[in-house]
């Protein structure tokens, strides 16, 4: 379609305004579904890493110790950090769409190789590469989702999409339980096949992503106004919209933005966005430590202190995963209706407070296995919404030209501070065979979540229902600065 043939009308809307004006359609559902599989696959990998812990410790498999499991878990997260940083920068420079296939392909190859591991070194290497694929997906896709979803729905859609991580957790629990069963493959072969369980779904999505659009906001920001208009008209056609367009000489009201160099990135972070950067770093680090350390320890706690068998761990994870999924599903609408600041503050503080209570009961031996699982389910009902809202905050508060790099940066350093250190620390705490050191770890996680919630109440931004462009104009730096 030639942009010069577009109809002339009296009122004009910019491309971002037209994206935000769209009603939710089957086109949105298909596109978001093809992108959201990232969180499902991440959940699948996280679940397998935990629910296969008992099998990996067996002498019939790789015979890992608790400390070695902690190291491999940290290296998986370290790979996710490296992947996010590398692919996040590339997504801002070359576009979201070009990165989708490469990151997913890396994940598929690496997770298949994990199932062929023969010792700690090979297992850790392949897990790190798997994490790199997932981390790369995280940066490119989070930015693309927020740039395509209408502003009035952005909060709930983001939380719902992130909630699919827990569908992956449930799937991983079912897969590990079934594959480790003696009726199917048993421990010796089952763990290998379990790590390959994400390949069929990933292969289907790899094909689907060939038909996804490039973000019109990214095209517009890089001076490709005609391409942005053409992509926008295709989106409007597929979404069933007819609408207000700009005349050919008004496709963009701004000059092309810089190409997202690292110097530009750090200048923005240290300037107008300094307070936002510190808030996002705290939110991401707190939820990363909370989730990766506590969730990593669940399987080992059930094995050591409650006498659970490796074959039953998958069943134990299911109720926790269900409440993690229900949290964003039930509370997601309130992040748009009630507001970002009160809901982010509430979910962070409540998740920290409930973890503190459950940790104290665990320390004094007042919980049976079912009660412990129930407490964890309550903790993560609030915690899953808090973690999702941290990602939402990062993707909303930074300019278009560095959005994917910003997501990657805060995901990476939040994960380095909280995610990599957490499992390593908890692996050491568990090696003491005592409840008290583990309680101290829970205490740290709870304190970080509560502090982050208070920080959001003080420095958070009211982003509900507002366009991405207006949020950055408010900070003193226009969304598409020259």
Buried (B, 14 or more C-beta within 10 A) or exposed (E): EEBEEBEEEEEBBBBBBBBBBBEBBEBBEBBBEBBBBBBBBBBBBBBBBBBBBBBBBBEEBBEBEBEBBBBBBBBBBBBBBBBBBBBBBBBBBBBBBEBBBBBBBBBBBBBBBBBEBEEBEBBBBBBBBBBBBBBBBBBBBBBBBBBBBBBBBBBBBBBBBBBBBBBBBBBBBBBBBBBBBEEEBBBEBBBBBBBBBBBEBBEEBBEBBEEBBBBBBBBBBBBBBBBBBBBBBBBBEBBEBEBBBBEBEEBBEBEBBBEBBEEBBEEBBEEBBEEBBEBBBBBBBBBBBBBBBBBBBBBBBBBBBBEBEBBBBBBBBBBBBBBBBBBBBBBBBBBBEBBBBBBBBBBBBBBBBBBBBBBBBBBEEEBEBEEBBBBBBBBBBBBBBBBBBBBBBBBBBBBBBBBBBBBBBBBBBBBBBBBBBBBBBBBBBBBEEEBEBBBEBBBBBBBBBBBBBBBBBEEBBEBBBBBBBBBBBBBEBBBBBE
